Amino acid sequence: MALNDTEAEIETLIHPASFHAKILESRRGDEIYVLKYTSTKYLASTITAGKLLASNMPGYTWGDAVYVAPIASPRATMMYGGVGIVGTIDVRRFRFFDATDTKAIDLYQQWIGYLRPLFTQLTTTVHANHANQQLRNLFRGRFQIDCVIFPPDEPCAHYVDTNDVWLALTHWNPARQVAHGATAIVQNLRWCVIGTDTFDLDGLGYRAVIHPKLSAGRTFTRSGYSTLAAELVKAYNARTEVIITEF
C-alpha cells in the first residue's frame, strides 16, 4: 500500500468524538472527567498551578503526553501515585485515535515503516525508546491527534481490568506540534482521591502489596485524627478491623 493510501485510511479512523465505552461513561456534555495519580510531593504545586505535566520521558507508550485515565477506569493508574487528581477535558474539537482497535494499530505500524531512518533505529539499534518516542510524536502531529485511547500495557491484578483504557493527551505548542511541559489541557483540577495500597514492580506490570491477599476477611473503618487512639484500640481488640485515617 502506498503512503498516501495508508494515510487516507488512518484519517478515516481519527474520530471527532470517541464512541469508546469508557469515554462515553466518563463524559458529561462537552467534557470528559479524567483521573491522574501522582506523587504526594507534587500535589500542592499541581493544584496551585492548575496544570498537569506533559512528560517527554522516553519509553512512554505514545510519546510526549499527559497520561490519565477516564473516570470510568478509576483504579487503573493507582500504582503510579498516592494521590488522585480529577479534572475535565473539553472535547468538542478533539480528534481521537483509538489504539484499542487492531486495524488502527496495523495502519500505524504500516505508517512508521515509511519513516526509514527512525524505523531502522527502532528495529536495529539500542536506541529503540528514542525512536519510538519520535515516531509516536510524529504520528500524532501528522494527524493532529488530541487523544490516543490505548489499552493498559502495565498490568496490575485487581486494579487494572481487561476493559480499562488509558489516555495520552497531546499538549500542542503554538505551531500545533507535539510539545511537553506544564499544560492546562486538563482543567478544573481537584484533589479527590488518596490511595491506601502500595505496589511493587512485577515483571511487565505491578503487584498490589495489600489488596486482595492481606485485606481478605478484614473490615475497614474511617477515623479522624482526633479519635484515632480510641479507634486503634477498638481495631486491635476486634482483630480483623483496620482503620483508614482521615484528616
C-alpha positions as CSV (number, residue, x, y, z in Angstrom):
1,M,0.0,0.0,0.0
2,A,1.3,3.5,-0.9
3,L,1.9,6.1,1.8
4,N,-1.0,8.2,0.6
5,D,-3.4,5.3,0.7
6,T,-2.2,4.4,4.2
7,E,-2.7,7.9,5.4
8,A,-6.1,8.2,3.9
9,E,-7.2,5.0,5.8
10,I,-5.7,6.3,9.0
11,E,-7.6,9.6,8.6
12,T,-10.9,7.7,8.4
13,L,-10.1,6.4,11.9
14,I,-9.5,9.8,13.5
15,H,-12.8,10.5,15.2
16,P,-14.0,13.9,16.1
17,A,-15.8,12.3,19.0
18,S,-15.0,9.0,20.6
19,F,-17.6,6.3,20.9
20,H,-15.4,4.1,23.1
21,A,-17.5,2.8,26.1
22,K,-15.2,4.1,28.8
23,I,-15.2,7.5,27.2
24,L,-18.9,7.6,27.0
25,E,-19.2,6.5,30.6
26,S,-16.8,9.4,31.6
27,R,-18.5,12.1,29.5
28,R,-20.9,14.8,30.8
29,G,-22.0,17.1,28.0
30,D,-18.9,18.5,26.2
31,E,-16.5,17.3,28.9
32,I,-14.8,14.1,29.9
33,Y,-13.8,13.5,33.5
34,V,-10.3,12.2,33.9
35,L,-8.1,11.0,36.8
36,K,-4.4,11.4,37.3
37,Y,-2.5,9.7,40.1
38,T,0.7,11.4,41.2
39,S,3.2,11.6,44.0
40,T,2.1,13.4,47.1
41,K,5.0,15.7,46.9
42,Y,3.6,17.2,43.7
43,L,0.0,17.6,44.9
44,A,0.3,21.2,46.3
45,S,2.2,22.6,43.3
46,T,-0.1,20.9,40.8
47,I,-3.3,22.1,42.4
48,T,-1.9,25.6,42.9
49,A,-0.7,25.9,39.3
50,G,-3.8,24.3,37.9
51,K,-1.7,22.4,35.3
52,L,-0.5,18.8,34.8
53,L,2.8,17.8,33.2
54,A,3.1,16.6,29.6
55,S,6.0,14.2,30.0
56,N,8.8,13.8,27.5
57,M,10.5,10.8,29.1
58,P,11.5,8.2,26.5
59,G,9.7,4.9,26.8
60,Y,6.2,6.3,27.5
61,T,3.6,4.4,25.4
62,W,2.5,7.1,23.0
63,G,5.3,9.7,23.3
64,D,5.2,13.1,24.9
65,A,1.8,13.5,26.5
66,V,-0.3,13.9,29.7
67,Y,-1.2,10.4,30.7
68,V,-4.5,10.0,32.5
69,A,-7.4,7.5,32.8
70,P,-11.0,8.3,32.1
71,I,-13.0,8.4,35.4
72,A,-14.7,5.2,34.4
73,S,-11.4,3.4,35.0
74,P,-10.8,4.8,38.5
75,R,-8.3,2.2,39.8
76,A,-6.4,1.6,36.6
77,T,-3.5,4.0,37.3
78,M,-3.5,3.9,41.1
79,M,0.0,2.3,41.1
80,Y,1.6,5.5,39.8
81,G,1.0,7.7,42.8
82,G,-0.5,8.1,46.2
83,V,-3.0,10.9,45.4
84,G,-5.5,11.2,42.6
85,I,-6.4,14.4,40.9
86,V,-9.6,14.8,38.9
87,G,-10.1,17.3,36.1
88,T,-12.1,17.8,32.9
89,I,-11.3,18.0,29.2
90,D,-13.4,19.9,26.7
91,V,-13.6,17.5,23.8
92,R,-15.8,19.4,21.4
93,R,-13.0,19.8,18.9
94,F,-10.9,16.8,19.9
95,R,-9.6,14.3,17.5
96,F,-9.4,10.8,19.0
97,F,-7.3,7.8,17.8
98,D,-8.5,4.5,19.2
99,A,-5.4,2.3,19.7
100,T,-7.6,-0.5,21.2
101,D,-8.7,-1.1,17.5
102,T,-6.4,-3.7,15.9
103,K,-7.0,-2.1,12.5
104,A,-5.8,1.3,13.8
105,I,-2.6,-0.4,15.2
106,D,-2.0,-2.2,11.9
107,L,-2.2,1.1,10.0
108,Y,0.1,2.8,12.5
109,Q,2.7,0.1,12.1
110,Q,2.5,0.4,8.3
111,W,2.9,4.2,8.5
112,I,6.1,4.1,10.6
113,G,7.6,1.8,8.1
114,Y,7.8,4.7,5.7
115,L,10.0,6.7,8.1
116,R,13.1,4.6,7.3
117,P,15.8,6.3,9.4
118,L,13.7,6.1,12.6
119,F,12.3,2.7,11.7
120,T,15.8,1.4,11.3
121,Q,16.8,3.0,14.6
122,L,13.8,1.3,16.2
123,T,14.4,-2.2,14.9
124,T,18.2,-2.4,14.7
125,T,19.8,-0.2,17.4
126,V,19.9,0.2,21.2
127,H,18.0,3.5,20.8
128,A,14.6,1.9,20.4
129,N,13.0,4.1,23.1
130,H,14.2,7.3,21.4
131,A,12.9,6.1,18.0
132,N,9.5,5.1,19.5
133,Q,9.1,8.5,21.1
134,Q,9.9,10.3,17.9
135,L,7.7,8.1,15.7
136,R,4.7,8.4,18.0
137,N,5.1,12.2,18.3
138,L,5.4,12.5,14.6
139,F,2.3,10.3,14.0
140,R,0.2,12.3,16.4
141,G,1.4,15.6,14.9
142,R,0.9,14.4,11.3
143,F,-2.8,13.5,12.1
144,Q,-3.4,16.2,14.7
145,I,-4.4,13.7,17.3
146,D,-5.5,15.2,20.6
147,C,-6.1,12.0,22.4
148,V,-4.9,8.4,22.0
149,I,-7.1,5.8,23.7
150,F,-5.0,2.7,24.4
151,P,-5.1,-0.5,26.5
152,P,-3.0,-0.5,29.7
153,D,0.4,-2.0,29.0
154,E,1.5,-2.4,32.6
155,P,-1.0,-4.9,34.3
156,C,-1.8,-5.0,37.9
157,A,-4.2,-7.7,39.1
158,H,-7.4,-6.5,40.9
159,Y,-6.7,-2.9,39.9
160,V,-6.3,-2.8,36.1
161,D,-9.3,-4.5,34.5
162,T,-9.3,-6.1,31.0
163,N,-11.7,-3.4,29.6
164,D,-9.9,-0.4,31.1
165,V,-8.3,2.2,28.9
166,W,-5.6,4.9,29.4
167,L,-5.4,8.2,27.6
168,A,-2.4,10.1,26.1
169,L,-3.4,13.7,25.8
170,T,-1.4,15.9,23.4
171,H,-0.1,19.3,24.6
172,W,0.3,21.4,21.5
173,N,2.8,24.3,21.1
174,P,1.7,27.4,19.2
175,A,2.7,25.8,15.9
176,R,0.5,22.8,16.6
177,Q,3.4,20.5,17.2
178,V,3.5,17.9,19.9
179,A,5.1,19.5,23.0
180,H,5.9,18.8,26.6
181,G,5.9,20.7,29.9
182,A,3.2,22.2,32.1
183,T,-0.2,22.3,30.3
184,A,-3.8,23.3,31.1
185,I,-5.3,20.7,28.7
186,V,-7.0,19.2,31.7
187,Q,-8.9,21.9,33.5
188,N,-10.5,22.5,36.9
189,L,-8.1,20.2,38.8
190,R,-9.2,19.0,42.2
191,W,-7.6,16.5,44.6
192,C,-10.3,13.8,45.0
193,V,-8.5,10.5,45.9
194,I,-5.9,9.2,48.3
195,G,-4.6,5.7,47.8
196,T,-4.4,3.1,50.6
197,D,-2.4,0.4,48.9
198,T,1.2,0.1,47.8
199,F,2.6,-1.5,44.7
200,D,5.8,-3.4,43.7
201,L,7.2,-3.9,40.2
202,D,6.2,-7.4,39.0
203,G,7.5,-8.4,35.5
204,L,6.0,-6.1,32.9
205,G,3.5,-4.7,35.4
206,Y,2.8,-4.2,39.1
207,R,1.7,-6.3,42.1
208,A,-0.5,-4.9,44.8
209,V,1.0,-5.4,48.2
210,I,-2.1,-5.2,50.4
211,H,-5.2,-6.0,48.3
212,P,-6.7,-8.6,48.0
213,K,-4.5,-11.1,49.8
214,L,-4.0,-9.2,53.1
215,S,-7.3,-7.4,53.0
216,A,-9.4,-10.5,52.7
217,G,-11.6,-11.1,55.8
218,R,-11.0,-7.6,57.2
219,T,-13.3,-4.7,57.8
220,F,-12.3,-1.1,57.2
221,T,-13.4,1.8,59.3
222,R,-12.7,5.5,58.8
223,S,-11.5,7.6,61.7
224,G,-10.4,11.2,62.1
225,Y,-7.0,12.0,63.7
226,S,-8.8,13.3,66.8
227,T,-10.3,9.9,67.6
228,L,-7.5,7.7,66.3
229,A,-6.2,6.4,69.6
230,A,-9.6,5.0,70.7
231,E,-10.3,3.6,67.2
232,L,-6.9,1.8,67.2
233,V,-7.6,0.1,70.5
234,K,-11.0,-0.9,69.1
235,A,-9.5,-2.3,66.0
236,Y,-6.8,-4.1,67.9
237,N,-9.4,-5.9,70.1
238,A,-11.6,-6.7,67.1
239,R,-8.6,-8.5,65.5
240,T,-9.8,-8.1,61.9
241,E,-10.6,-4.4,61.8
242,V,-8.3,-1.8,60.0
243,I,-8.6,1.9,60.4
244,I,-8.4,4.3,57.5
245,T,-7.3,7.7,58.8
246,E,-8.9,10.9,57.6
247,F,-7.7,14.4,58.2
